[in-house]
Amino acid sequence: MPSNDNVVLYENGTVSRDSPSADERQRIKDALTTVAILLEKNPAYLPLFLRLEAELKANAEVQETFERARRLRGNL
């Protein structure tokens, strides 16, 4: 049976087995910046902007959870 170690269920339903990488966070931030520029010219980009914002927030929450777990494990 597969292990459930490091399995994370994001708010959007996607699953990750590791903590979010710095590269992943940076890619989301870069995409968000690009879409912000596009959004200024065309409101049709609003759903994508909101989705990227939510993904960045979920990513940060997952990272914080992993950090809390590591601190807790260190205190046991």
C-alpha positions in Angstrom: 0.0 0.0 0.0 1.4 3.5 -0.9 2.5 5.8 1.9 0.5 9.0 2.6 3.6 10.8 3.8 3.8 14.4 2.6 0.5 14.2 0.8 -1.2 17.6 0.5 -4.7 18.3 -0.8 -4.9 21.8 -2.1 -8.1 23.8 -1.8 -8.6 23.5 -5.6 -8.5 19.7 -5.3 -5.0 19.1 -6.6 -2.7 16.8 -4.7 1.0 17.2 -3.9 3.3 14.8 -2.2 6.0 17.3 -1.3 6.1 20.8 0.1 5.8 23.5 -2.6 9.2 24.4 -4.1 10.5 27.9 -4.3 10.6 27.5 -8.1 6.8 26.7 -8.1 6.1 29.8 -6.0 8.2 32.0 -8.2 6.5 30.7 -11.4 3.1 31.5 -9.9 4.3 35.0 -8.9 5.7 35.6 -12.4 2.5 34.4 -14.0 0.5 36.6 -11.6 2.6 39.7 -12.6 2.1 39.0 -16.3 -1.6 38.5 -15.9 -1.8 41.7 -13.8 -0.4 43.6 -16.7 -2.9 42.0 -19.1 -5.8 42.6 -16.7 -5.1 46.4 -16.8 -5.9 46.3 -20.5 -8.6 43.7 -20.6 -10.9 42.6 -17.8 -11.4 39.2 -19.4 -8.2 38.2 -17.5 -9.9 38.6 -14.1 -10.7 34.9 -13.6 -7.2 33.9 -14.4 -5.8 36.5 -12.1 -8.1 35.4 -9.2 -7.1 31.7 -9.8 -3.4 32.6 -9.7 -3.9 34.6 -6.5 -5.8 31.7 -4.9 -3.0 29.2 -6.0 -0.3 31.5 -4.5 -2.3 31.7 -1.3 -2.8 27.9 -1.1 0.8 27.4 -1.9 1.9 29.7 1.0 -0.5 28.0 3.4 0.8 24.5 2.5 4.4 25.8 3.0 3.5 27.2 6.4 1.9 23.9 7.4 5.0 22.0 6.4 7.1 24.4 8.4 4.8 24.1 11.5 5.0 20.3 11.2 8.8 20.3 11.0 9.0 22.6 14.1 6.5 20.3 16.0 8.5 17.2 15.1 11.7 18.9 16.3 10.0 19.6 19.7 8.9 16.0 20.3 
